[in-house]
């Protein structure tokens, strides 16, 4: 992984340039406004969770992916239930199936209680 640290606008320009140069040969994302990450295309959180699910025989529809930043988009998109934290940027929230509470409001705990522990009382499944 290569990590660039700079002003958000400079990183946006660099990301565009790197995407034009490398295309599908690299996974380029921001983890925070000041951090730009460049990785192998199969090194995303989404690819990692799909790999683990395959290893353990877990269907993708049973995965809950929770995130709050741009490097979580792939995870949120590949999960059966993609969840954005309440403190996530609006762009991330728009990619999610569900928006939970913020990290300061125990958003992950809320998701676990709502979709895992109470699953038997819910109609249907995620």
N, C-alpha and C positions, 0 to 999 in steps of 0.2 A: 504494500500500500504506500502510496505517495500522498503526503498531506501538505497542502498549501495554506498559509495563513496570511490574510490581507484584508483590506476593506471589502465589504460585500460587493460593491459595484465592480471593483477590479477582478474579483473572483468570478463574477457573472461573465465578464468579458473573456476571462481565461477559460472558463468552462465551455463557452461557445467555440473558442478557438481549438481547444482540445477535442471537443466532440467532432468538429469538422476534420481534424487531423486523424483521429483514431476510430471514429464511428463506433461500430459494434465490438471493436477489439479491446475496449476498455469500459469499465463502469465508472462514470463520473457523477458525483453527487455532493451536495453540501450536507454536513452533519449539523452545523450551526452557521449563522450568517457569516462568520469570519473564517470558517474552515471548509476547504474544498478537498475532497478525497478522490483519488484516482486508483482504481483497483482492477484486478482481473475481472472479466465480465461475469464469471461464475462465483464471485466472492461477495455477492449481495446477501443481505439478511433473508430475503425471500428465497433465494436459491439454497441457502443453508438450511432453512426450515423445511423446504421440500425434500432435501437430501435426508435429513433426520427422519422425517415422516416416512419416507420410503424404507429406510433402514428398519424402522420399528413397525412397519405395516399399518400406519395410521393414514386414513383417507384425508385428503386435503380439506374436505368439507368439515372436518372435525377440528381444524386448526383455528385458533384465535391469535391474530397478529396485532399487537398493540404498539403504537409508536407516537412520537411527538415531533419528528424532524424529517427533513428531506431524504435522509438516508434510510428512512423507514417506509417510504412509499412502496417499494417492491414487496416488503413484508406484508403491508396492509392489503395490497392488491392480490397477492397469491393466497392469502388465508381464506378459509371458509367464512370467517367473520373478521373483517378488517376494522380495527378500532383506532381512532385518533384520540389522544389525550386532550382534555379541555384547554390546556395551555399550548397546544400545537398551533402553528400558523394556519390561517384560514385555508390556504391551498391544500394542506395536508388533510384538514377536516373534510374538504370536498371529495377527497379520494376514498374516504372511509365509509363503511356500512353503518357505523355507529360512532358517536362522539361521547366519550365518558367524561367524568369530572377531571379536574386538573391534577397534576402530581401532588400539589399541596392539599388536595381534597380527597386523597386516597382513590384516585381514578382506577388504578389496576385492581384494587380490592373490590371496588364497585362492580367491575366487569366479572370478576370471579364469582362474586355473590349472585349477580344477576343471571349469568349465562352458564355457570358450571354447577354451583351448589344448588341453585333453584331450578335446574334444568328439568327435573321430573315434574315440576308444577307448571312449566311453560307448555303452551300448545305448540307443537312443531319443534323444530330445532334450528340452530343457526346454520 
